[in-house]
Amino acid sequence: MLLIRACRSNRARWEQLVVLNWALRAPTTHAQLLERITTGRGRVEVRYEPALERAVAVARGLRWIEVDDRGWLVLTDAGSAVTDDWTELGLYESERGVLSELPTGISQSLAQSILHDAL
């Protein structure tokens, strides 16, 4: 849910989640993503993480995330409230810090470009 919140309008495509998830996993990948966002250049190492799919499924089951009619994963009001609670409790502080360093979030087109380059 934090990954979706880091995207524009609290909605994301799968590609955006994959890129952001991997950027949280290693400082080098985070640095690569920041370079790509700020300069438009550089390669970002990305891997598929099966646990991400399970986390999204759980969040959908709890109705913290829903899929809109255009296929976007959208953070619901309940999901937004949960992430607000996490902030108040100081949970996922390092992850929120890494995501907050992204100057503009990550667009769908940028995520697709990064994944295409990783092939």
C-alpha positions in Angstrom: 0.0 0.0 0.0 2.9 2.3 0.6 4.1 1.7 -2.9 0.7 2.7 -4.3 0.7 5.7 -2.1 4.0 6.7 -3.6 2.4 6.9 -7.1 0.3 9.7 -8.5 -3.3 9.8 -7.3 -2.8 6.8 -5.0 -3.1 4.5 -7.9 -0.6 2.3 -9.7 -0.1 -0.4 -12.4 1.7 -3.6 -11.6 4.9 -2.4 -13.4 5.1 0.6 -11.0 4.8 -1.7 -8.0 7.5 -4.0 -9.3 10.0 -1.2 -9.9 9.3 0.5 -6.5 9.4 -2.7 -4.6 12.8 -3.6 -5.9 14.1 0.0 -5.2 13.2 -0.6 -1.6 15.2 -3.8 -1.4 18.7 -2.4 -2.0 20.4 1.0 -1.7 22.1 0.5 -5.1 18.8 -0.1 -6.8 17.3 2.9 -5.1 20.2 5.1 -6.3 19.8 3.7 -9.8 16.1 4.6 -9.8 16.8 8.1 -8.5 19.3 8.7 -11.2 16.9 7.5 -13.9 14.1 9.7 -12.6 16.3 12.8 -12.3 18.5 12.4 -15.4 16.5 10.2 -17.6 19.5 8.0 -18.0 20.9 4.9 -16.4 19.9 1.3 -16.0 17.8 0.1 -13.0 18.2 -3.4 -11.8 14.8 -4.9 -11.3 13.6 -8.4 -10.3 10.2 -9.9 -9.8 9.4 -10.6 -6.2 6.7 -13.2 -5.6 6.0 -11.8 -2.1 4.8 -8.6 -3.7 2.0 -10.5 -5.5 0.9 -12.1 -2.2 1.0 -8.8 -0.4 -1.3 -7.2 -3.0 -3.7 -10.2 -2.9 -3.9 -9.8 0.9 -4.5 -6.1 0.7 -7.2 -6.6 -1.9 -8.8 -9.3 0.3 -8.9 -6.8 3.2 -10.3 -4.2 0.8 -7.3 -1.8 1.4 -6.7 -1.9 -2.4 -9.1 -2.3 -5.3 -8.9 -2.6 -9.0 -10.7 0.2 -10.9 -12.5 -0.3 -14.2 -9.3 0.7 -16.1 -7.2 -1.9 -14.3 -5.4 0.4 -11.9 -4.6 -0.7 -8.4 -6.2 2.0 -6.2 -5.6 2.6 -2.5 -9.1 2.7 -0.8 -10.1 5.0 2.0 -9.6 2.1 4.4 -6.1 1.4 3.0 -5.2 5.1 3.3 -6.4 5.0 6.9 -4.2 2.0 7.6 -1.1 3.6 6.1 -1.9 6.8 8.1 -1.9 4.6 11.2 1.4 3.1 10.3 2.9 6.6 10.0 1.5 7.5 13.4 3.0 4.3 14.9 6.4 4.8 13.2 6.0 1.6 11.2 7.8 1.1 7.9 9.8 4.3 8.6 12.8 3.4 6.4 10.5 2.3 3.5 8.6 5.6 3.8 11.8 7.5 3.9 13.1 5.8 0.7 9.8 6.4 -1.1 9.7 10.1 0.0 13.1 10.7 -1.7 11.6 10.1 -5.1 11.2 13.6 -6.6 8.0 12.9 -8.6 7.1 9.3 -7.8 7.2 7.0 -10.7 5.0 7.2 -13.8 3.6 4.1 -15.6 5.6 5.0 -18.7 8.9 5.2 -16.7 8.2 1.9 -15.0 7.5 0.3 -18.4 10.7 1.8 -19.8 12.8 0.5 -16.8 11.3 -3.0 -17.2 11.9 -3.0 -20.9 15.5 -2.1 -20.4 15.9 -4.8 -17.8 15.0 -7.5 -20.3 
